[in-house]
Amino acid sequence: MSLARNIAKNTFWLGVGEFTRLFLAAITAIFVARYLGSAGYGKYVFATSFAQLFAVLADFGFLNFISAELARRKDQFEDYLNISLTLKIPISLLYLVTVFGTLFLIGKTDAWFLILLATLGVIVENITFLFFAFFRAKEKMMYEGLLKLLGGAIMFILIFFALYIKTGPE
């Protein structure tokens, strides 16, 4: 495959995946805000912001390092994958402990369950991004684009299913 065709194909798949993910996230945010109201949506935004505040600990520049190393050493792909996944577990636990340690020091909040969900979401997202780094090193952005599309669709469906169960059919 020619270089230009490979770039065009990878750009197409990344664009489709990212556009779909952002589009579904925007629609979901609108409906969640309408459903939760201003106070509930405020708690939701606080929880996600609090979890994202410490998200740098869940990555710590690791994804950039892995992407650069894999681009240089494609023959060690499996070794880097095993090491990366092994390191992600203690890094994720450190992130989880830091978020809830800080939450404990701040004091009681009624959004702790939302913060837990947001924190777990950051961990899952960070592990997913690790796979994206491996896809990029192999120049297989189609898989990244499809996973972004699938992830956005799954989140969209789960949230709407939760809202449907909570409110019932209209």
C-alpha positions as CSV (number, residue, x, y, z in Angstrom):
1,M,0.0,0.0,0.0
2,S,1.3,3.4,-0.9
3,L,2.2,5.9,1.8
4,A,-0.4,8.4,0.7
5,R,-3.1,5.7,0.7
6,N,-2.1,4.5,4.1
7,I,-2.2,8.0,5.6
8,A,-5.6,8.7,4.0
9,K,-7.0,5.4,5.3
10,N,-5.7,6.0,8.8
11,T,-6.9,9.6,8.8
12,F,-10.3,8.5,7.7
13,W,-10.8,5.9,10.4
14,L,-9.5,8.2,13.1
15,G,-11.8,11.0,11.9
16,V,-14.9,8.8,11.8
17,G,-14.2,7.3,15.2
18,E,-13.5,10.6,16.9
19,F,-16.4,12.5,15.2
20,T,-18.8,9.7,16.2
21,R,-17.5,9.6,19.8
22,L,-17.7,13.4,20.2
23,F,-21.2,13.6,18.5
24,L,-22.6,10.9,20.8
25,A,-20.9,12.4,23.9
26,A,-22.5,15.8,23.1
27,I,-26.0,14.3,22.7
28,T,-25.6,12.3,25.8
29,A,-24.4,15.4,27.8
30,I,-27.5,17.3,26.7
31,F,-29.9,14.6,27.7
32,V,-28.1,13.9,31.0
33,A,-28.1,17.6,31.9
34,R,-31.9,17.7,31.1
35,Y,-32.6,14.6,33.1
36,L,-30.5,15.4,36.2
37,G,-31.3,19.1,36.4
38,S,-28.9,21.8,37.5
39,A,-28.1,20.4,41.0
40,G,-27.6,16.8,39.8
41,Y,-25.6,17.8,36.7
42,G,-23.4,20.0,39.0
43,K,-22.6,16.9,41.1
44,Y,-21.9,15.0,37.9
45,V,-19.5,17.7,36.6
46,F,-17.8,18.0,40.0
47,A,-17.2,14.2,40.0
48,T,-15.8,14.0,36.6
49,S,-13.7,17.1,37.1
50,F,-12.3,15.8,40.4
51,A,-11.4,12.5,38.8
52,Q,-9.8,14.2,35.8
53,L,-7.8,16.5,38.2
54,F,-5.6,13.5,39.1
55,A,-5.7,11.8,35.7
56,V,-2.1,12.8,35.0
57,L,-1.2,10.2,37.7
58,A,-2.9,7.5,35.7
59,D,-0.8,8.2,32.7
60,F,2.3,10.0,33.9
61,G,3.6,10.5,30.3
62,F,3.6,6.7,29.8
63,L,1.6,6.7,26.6
64,N,3.9,9.1,24.8
65,F,6.9,7.1,25.9
66,I,5.4,3.8,24.7
67,S,4.4,5.3,21.4
68,A,7.9,6.6,20.8
69,E,9.6,3.4,21.9
70,L,7.4,1.2,19.8
71,A,8.0,3.3,16.7
72,R,11.7,2.6,17.1
73,R,11.5,-1.0,18.2
74,K,8.6,-2.6,16.4
75,D,10.2,-6.1,16.8
76,Q,9.7,-5.9,20.6
77,F,5.9,-5.2,20.4
78,E,4.8,-8.1,22.6
79,D,7.4,-7.4,25.3
80,Y,6.2,-3.7,25.5
81,L,2.6,-4.8,25.6
82,N,3.2,-7.2,28.5
83,I,5.3,-4.7,30.4
84,S,2.9,-1.8,29.8
85,L,-0.1,-3.8,31.0
86,T,1.8,-5.0,34.1
87,L,2.8,-1.4,34.9
88,K,-0.7,0.0,34.4
89,I,-2.1,-2.0,37.3
90,P,0.0,-0.4,40.1
91,I,-0.2,3.0,38.3
92,S,-4.0,2.8,38.3
93,L,-4.1,1.7,41.9
94,L,-1.9,4.7,42.8
95,Y,-4.3,7.0,41.0
96,L,-7.3,5.4,42.7
97,V,-5.7,5.8,46.2
98,T,-4.7,9.4,45.4
99,V,-8.2,10.4,44.4
100,F,-9.9,8.8,47.4
101,G,-7.1,9.9,49.8
102,T,-7.6,13.5,48.7
103,L,-11.4,13.1,48.9
104,F,-10.9,11.8,52.4
105,L,-8.8,14.8,53.4
106,I,-11.3,17.2,51.9
107,G,-14.1,15.8,53.8
108,K,-17.5,14.3,53.2
109,T,-19.2,14.8,49.9
110,D,-22.5,13.4,48.7
111,A,-20.9,12.8,45.2
112,W,-18.5,10.0,46.3
113,F,-20.2,7.3,44.3
114,L,-20.1,9.5,41.2
115,I,-16.4,10.2,41.8
116,L,-15.8,6.5,42.1
117,L,-17.5,5.9,38.7
118,A,-15.6,8.7,37.1
119,T,-12.3,7.5,38.6
120,L,-13.0,4.0,37.2
121,G,-13.9,5.5,33.9
122,V,-10.5,7.3,33.8
123,I,-8.7,4.1,34.5
124,V,-10.6,2.2,31.8
125,E,-10.0,5.1,29.4
126,N,-6.3,5.2,30.2
127,I,-5.9,1.4,29.5
128,T,-7.8,1.9,26.3
129,F,-5.5,4.7,25.3
130,L,-2.6,2.3,25.9
131,F,-4.0,0.1,23.2
132,F,-4.4,3.1,21.0
133,A,-0.6,3.7,21.4
134,F,0.1,0.2,20.2
135,F,-2.3,0.6,17.2
136,R,-0.5,3.8,16.3
137,A,2.9,2.1,16.4
138,K,1.6,-0.6,14.1
139,E,-0.1,2.1,11.9
140,K,-3.5,0.4,12.4
141,M,-5.6,3.5,13.2
142,M,-8.6,1.7,11.8
143,Y,-8.8,-0.3,15.1
144,E,-8.5,2.9,17.1
145,G,-11.2,4.6,15.1
146,L,-13.5,1.6,15.4
147,L,-12.9,1.3,19.2
148,K,-13.7,5.0,19.6
149,L,-16.9,4.5,17.6
150,L,-17.8,1.4,19.6
151,G,-16.9,3.0,22.9
152,G,-19.0,6.0,22.2
153,A,-21.9,3.9,21.1
154,I,-21.8,1.7,24.1
155,M,-21.6,4.7,26.5
156,F,-24.6,6.3,24.6
157,I,-26.7,3.1,24.9
158,L,-25.8,2.5,28.6
159,I,-26.7,6.0,29.6
160,F,-29.9,6.0,27.7
161,F,-30.8,2.6,29.0
162,A,-30.2,3.8,32.6
163,L,-32.3,6.9,32.0
164,Y,-35.1,4.7,30.4
165,I,-35.1,2.4,33.4
166,K,-35.2,5.3,35.8
167,T,-38.0,7.2,34.1
168,G,-39.8,4.5,32.2
169,P,-41.4,5.0,28.7
170,E,-43.1,8.3,28.1
